[in-house]
Amino acid sequence: MSSRRLQQIIPAVATSDGAGVNLRRSLGRAPEARLDPFLMLDEFSSDDPDDYIAGFPSHPHRGFETVTYMLDGHMLHQDHLGNRGNLLPGGAQWMTAGRGIIHSEMPQQERGRMRGFQLWINLPAAEKMKPASYCDIRPDEIPTVALAGGGEVRVIAGQIDVGADEVAGPVRGITTEPLYMDVRLPEGGSFSHPVATGHSAFVYAYEGSLAIGEEADARRLPAQSAGVLGGDGPVAIRAAGGPARFLLLAARPLHEPIAHYGPFVMNTREEIEQAVGDYRNDRLT
């Protein structure tokens, strides 16, 4: 079976969010830069506290899921449901906003590197108004698998075969059946992995560049870029010109209309207006 090809490159662009956190946005930087069911991917990475110290004070969400994955630094999650989670290096949080959640993510450091990602995944119409939920994932709950040719894979969602065994990530039971892996390759290293037929898939290179596809017609994906993968079949990825690190993400598309306004993602404009009204009148949750 032929591997998926690199169909589109979406370079991450500098932007600001929260109370002034400087970050790079690839997916979601424009309505046409989405990949159903993925809505947005932000990378934050800085040694300068001025880039992150203001954090993400209390704010609402409705209609989708947010996934925050930390590489370096320490942030504290708190929400109106009483959840409290420490985002530590190598840890993650999976939050389903559903009908509404009001939360904050604030840095717990005044110096040093803060580095990680936030991913938005759409919810199907039938689940947009379900009760909100939150899952705090400790670093030791995310399995790490060594690759035969060097490098490693951390499995946040989905699974990877290791010999006759399957190693699964801690996130399960999500309707879109997401795959979320953090892969590190040495210079010249390679990685291949199956992706379910019909599922959307993309790669985000955050250290080094990649060659994606079969060797004869592989395309280069530079660092700080999202690469949308076309076709079906597995992914085949090589580190190009040095060691590399990247995220591999895939999920079942929803094929539903999207209405998006700030922290609300629904199916119609009327539902967005309802979300705004509910928030203003303390009826969001």
C-alpha positions in Angstrom: 0.0 0.0 0.0 1.3 3.4 -0.9 1.9 6.0 1.8 0.1 9.3 2.2 1.6 12.2 0.4 2.3 15.7 1.6 -0.6 17.7 0.0 -0.4 21.1 1.6 2.1 23.0 3.7 0.8 25.6 6.3 3.6 27.6 7.8 3.0 28.7 11.4 2.7 32.5 11.7 3.4 34.6 14.8 0.4 35.7 16.7 -0.8 36.5 20.2 -3.5 35.0 22.4 -4.8 34.9 25.9 -3.5 38.0 27.9 -0.6 38.5 25.5 1.1 35.1 25.0 3.3 35.1 21.9 2.9 31.9 19.9 2.9 30.4 16.4 -0.4 29.3 14.7 -0.5 26.9 11.8 -3.9 25.2 11.5 -6.6 27.7 12.1 -4.7 30.8 11.1 -7.5 31.3 8.6 -10.8 29.5 7.9 -9.4 27.7 4.9 -6.4 26.5 6.9 -8.4 23.8 8.8 -8.5 20.1 8.5 -11.8 18.5 9.6 -12.1 17.8 12.5 -9.0 19.8 13.5 -9.7 23.5 14.0 -6.4 25.0 15.3 -2.9 24.2 16.4 -0.8 26.6 18.3 2.9 26.2 19.3 4.3 28.3 22.2 8.0 28.3 22.8 10.1 30.9 24.5 12.8 31.5 27.1 11.6 35.1 27.6 9.0 35.4 30.4 7.5 38.4 28.6 6.3 36.1 25.9 4.2 33.9 28.3 3.9 35.3 31.8 0.5 36.9 31.2 -0.9 33.4 30.5 -4.5 32.6 29.7 -6.8 34.1 32.4 -10.4 32.9 32.9 -12.2 32.5 29.6 -15.1 30.4 28.1 -15.4 27.6 25.5 -18.3 25.8 24.0 -18.6 23.2 21.2 -15.2 21.6 20.9 -12.2 20.0 22.7 -8.9 21.5 23.6 -5.7 19.5 24.1 -2.7 21.1 25.7 0.6 19.2 25.6 3.6 20.5 27.5 7.3 20.0 26.6 8.8 22.5 29.0 7.5 24.6 31.8 4.6 24.5 34.3 1.1 25.8 33.9 -1.9 25.5 36.2 -5.4 24.7 34.9 -8.5 25.7 36.9 -12.1 25.7 35.8 -15.6 26.5 37.1 -16.3 22.8 37.6 -13.6 22.7 40.4 -11.0 20.9 38.3 -7.4 21.7 39.0 -4.5 20.3 36.9 -0.8 20.9 36.9 0.6 20.9 33.4 4.2 19.7 33.9 6.9 18.9 31.3 5.7 15.9 29.3 2.1 16.1 30.6 -1.1 17.0 28.9 -4.7 17.9 29.5 -7.8 16.9 27.4 -10.7 19.2 28.0 -14.1 18.7 26.4 -15.9 22.0 26.5 -19.3 20.6 25.5 -22.1 23.0 26.4 -19.7 25.2 28.3 -16.6 25.5 30.5 -14.8 28.6 31.9 -11.2 27.9 32.7 -7.7 29.5 33.0 -4.2 28.3 32.2 -1.6 30.3 34.0 2.2 30.0 34.1 3.6 28.8 37.4 7.2 30.1 36.7 8.8 33.5 36.4 11.7 32.4 34.2 12.9 29.6 32.1 11.5 28.0 28.9 7.8 27.5 28.4 7.1 25.3 25.4 4.2 23.2 24.2 1.1 23.0 22.0 -2.6 23.6 22.1 -4.9 21.7 19.7 -8.6 22.3 19.1 -10.7 19.4 17.9 -14.3 19.9 16.8 -17.2 18.0 18.4 -20.0 16.5 16.4 -23.3 18.4 16.5 -24.8 15.7 18.7 -22.2 16.3 21.4 -21.7 20.1 21.3 -24.1 20.6 24.2 -23.1 17.6 26.4 -21.7 18.3 29.9 -18.1 19.6 30.0 -15.3 17.3 31.2 -11.6 17.5 32.0 -8.8 15.0 32.1 -5.4 15.8 33.6 -2.7 13.5 32.1 0.5 13.1 34.1 3.8 12.7 32.2 4.2 9.1 33.5 0.8 8.2 32.1 1.9 8.8 28.5 3.8 5.7 27.2 7.1 6.1 25.4 8.1 3.6 22.8 11.7 3.2 21.5 12.0 2.9 17.7 14.2 0.2 16.2 16.3 2.6 14.2 16.7 5.2 17.0 14.4 7.8 18.4 11.1 7.4 20.3 7.4 7.9 20.1 5.1 9.3 22.9 1.5 8.1 22.5 -1.1 10.5 23.8 -4.0 9.1 21.9 -4.3 6.1 19.6 -2.0 3.2 19.6 1.2 1.7 18.2 2.3 -1.9 17.6 5.3 -3.1 19.5 6.0 -6.6 18.4 2.9 -8.6 19.1 1.6 -6.0 21.6 -0.2 -2.8 21.3 0.7 0.3 23.3 -2.2 2.7 23.7 -2.3 6.3 24.8 -4.2 7.4 27.9 -6.9 9.2 25.9 -9.7 6.9 24.7 -13.4 6.8 23.9 -13.4 10.0 21.8 -15.9 10.0 18.9 -13.4 11.4 16.4 -11.0 8.5 17.2 -8.0 10.8 17.4 -4.4 9.8 17.0 -1.9 12.0 18.7 1.8 11.1 18.8 5.0 13.1 19.6 7.9 11.5 17.6 11.6 12.1 17.9 14.0 10.9 15.1 17.8 10.9 15.0 19.5 12.1 11.8 18.6 9.8 9.0 15.9 8.1 11.2 12.5 7.1 9.8 9.0 6.4 11.1 6.0 4.8 9.5 2.6 4.2 11.0 -0.9 3.2 9.8 -3.7 5.7 9.7 -7.3 4.6 9.5 -8.9 4.8 6.0 -10.8 8.0 5.5 -9.3 9.8 8.5 -7.8 13.2 8.1 -4.1 13.4 9.0 -1.4 16.0 9.4 2.2 16.4 10.7 3.6 19.4 12.6 7.4 19.6 12.4 8.7 21.6 15.4 12.4 20.7 15.4 14.2 20.0 12.2 12.7 19.3 8.8 11.1 16.1 7.4 10.8 14.2 4.2 7.2 12.8 3.9 6.1 10.1 1.5 7.8 7.3 -0.3 11.5 7.9 -1.0 11.2 8.4 -4.7 8.7 11.2 -4.5 9.0 12.5 -0.9 8.4 16.2 -0.2 10.2 18.3 2.4 8.3 19.8 5.3 10.3 22.6 7.1 10.2 23.3 10.8 7.3 25.3 12.3 5.0 24.1 9.6 1.9 21.8 9.4 1.9 19.3 6.6 -1.6 18.2 5.5 -1.5 14.6 4.2 -3.5 13.5 1.3 -4.7 10.1 0.2 -5.1 7.0 2.3 -2.7 4.4 3.7 0.1 4.8 6.2 2.4 7.7 6.8 6.1 7.4 6.0 8.4 10.1 7.5 12.2 10.6 7.6 14.3 13.2 9.4 15.8 15.3 6.6 19.2 17.0 7.2 19.6 16.3 10.9 17.5 15.1 13.9 13.9 16.0 14.0 10.8 16.1 16.2 7.2 16.3 15.1 3.6 15.7 16.0 1.5 13.2 14.1 -2.2 13.8 14.3 -5.2 12.1 12.7 -8.9 11.8 13.3 -12.2 10.9 11.7 -13.7 13.9 9.9 -17.2 15.1 10.9 -18.4 16.6 7.5 -20.5 19.2 9.3 -20.9 23.0 8.9 -18.7 25.1 11.2 -19.7 28.4 12.8 -16.8 29.9 14.7 -16.7 33.0 16.9 -13.8 33.4 19.3 -14.0 30.7 21.9 -17.2 29.2 20.6 -17.5 26.6 17.7 -21.0 25.6 16.7 -22.8 24.6 13.5 -24.9 27.7 12.8 -24.8 31.4 13.4 -27.9 31.1 15.6 -26.1 28.7 17.9 -23.1 31.1 18.1 -25.5 33.9 19.1 -27.0 31.7 21.7 -23.5 30.8 23.1 -22.6 34.5 23.3 -25.9 35.3 25.0 -25.5 32.4 27.4 -22.1 33.6 28.4 -23.1 37.2 28.9 -26.1 36.1 31.1 -24.2 33.4 33.1 -26.0 30.5 31.4 -23.1 29.1 29.5 -22.6 26.1 31.8 
